[in-house]
């Protein structure tokens, strides 16, 4: 397996500070790997809420169908961190996010992830198209990938 290269800070469109909590740290004295998934999930959902996407009962809801993470640098409890977010792909009913955790002031991420949402009908739970308003808003996070 080829190790992915880190995507640098300038490849992301949105940043959100995250406060580390004492229970984010494992017995080895660094932030536990599973916690990164929580940070990415929190950031994606906060961005959606702040932009009013998928929030109303008549809107589709999003479900996670894929979540992956690669780790590059250790994060310690004393570090100040922020999660970065971009969108790689906008499909008919899916959004592929790129997320990363950065130590504040650093250009290389400590970890980066891929997070895929699929829009589903709230009643049938079957995939449904993303509406034009949501697409326009999501395009603000869209980046070109190689």
N, C-alpha and C positions, 0 to 999 in steps of 0.2 A: 504494500500500500504506500502510495506517495503522500508524504506529509504536505498539507496545504500551506501556502504562503500566507502570512498575515496581511490583511488589508489595512492600510494605514488610516489614520484619523481623517485625512482629507477626502476619503472615499465615502463618508457618511454624511447624512443630511440633518439629523436630529440628535440632540444630546440631552440626557437627563441625569442629574446627580443622584446617587444612591447612597444612603447611609448604611454602613455595615453594622450589624447587630452582633452581640456577643455569641448568640447561638448559630451564627453563620460560620464560625470557626470550629475546625475539627481538632482532634487530639494532637495533631502534628503542628498546630499553631498557624495554620493558614486557612483561607476561606475554602470551604469544602466544595468539591466539583459540582455537586448537585445544586448548590445554591445559585450558580450561574444561570441555570435554567429558570429559576424563579425570577431572577433579575430581568432576564430577557422577556419573559412572559408579562411581568409587571409593566415594563416599558412599552411593549407593543400595545397592551390593553389601555394604558394611560394615554398613549398617543391617539388611539381610536376614540376614546372618550372625549379628549380635549378637542378633537376635530368633528365630533358629532356623527361618527360613522358607526353603523350597526348598533345604535343605541335605542332606537324606538321599537315598540312591539311589532310594527308593520315592516321593519327592516329584516333582512336575513340576519342570522347570527353566524358567528364564525367558530369553527372547531379546528383544533390543531390536528394535522395529519402527519406532520413530520417535525422533529426538533433534534438538531445535532449540534455538537460543540467540539471545537478544537482548542487546546490549551497551549499557551506559549510562555507565560511568565507567572510566577507565584504572586498571589495577593495576600497581604498580611492584614491583621485587624487595624493597624495604625494607618493604612493607606486610605487616601481619599480617592473615590472612584466615581465613574460615570458610565452609563450605558449609551452606546451610539446605535442609531437605527437608520437603515435605508431600505428601499424596496428594489429587489433585483428583477422581479417579473410580476406583471399584472395579467392574469389569465381571465378567462370568461367567468369563472367562479372561484378563482384562487389568487392568493397573494403570497409571494415568496419574499420574506424579509431577510435582510442581513443584519445581524446584531453583533455588538462587540462590547467587551468590558475594558475600559481604559483606566489606568491610574492617571489621575489628573496631572496634566502637563506633559504626558508622554504621547508620542506619535504611534508607537506600536501597541497593539492590544495585548492584554494579558490573556484574553480568550476571545474567540469569535464563533458565532453560531449561524445556523440557518433555521428558519422558523416558517412553516407553511400553514397558512389558514385556508380553509375552504368555506365559502359562504353556503349556508344551508337554510332551507325553508324552516321556520320555527315549528310548523305543524308536522310536515312530512319527514323532516330531517334528511331530505334529499338535496344534493347540490342545486344551487340556483344562481343565476347570473348576478354579478355585482352591478349595482345601478350606476348610471352615468355620473351622478353627483359624487358618489364614493370614489369612482375612478379618477375624476378630476382632482380630488383632494389627495389621493394616493400618488398621483403623478408628481406631486411636490417632493416626494421621497425617492422617486425613481432615479436610478443611476445606471450608467452604461457599465457592463461587465465584460471582461475579456474572456 
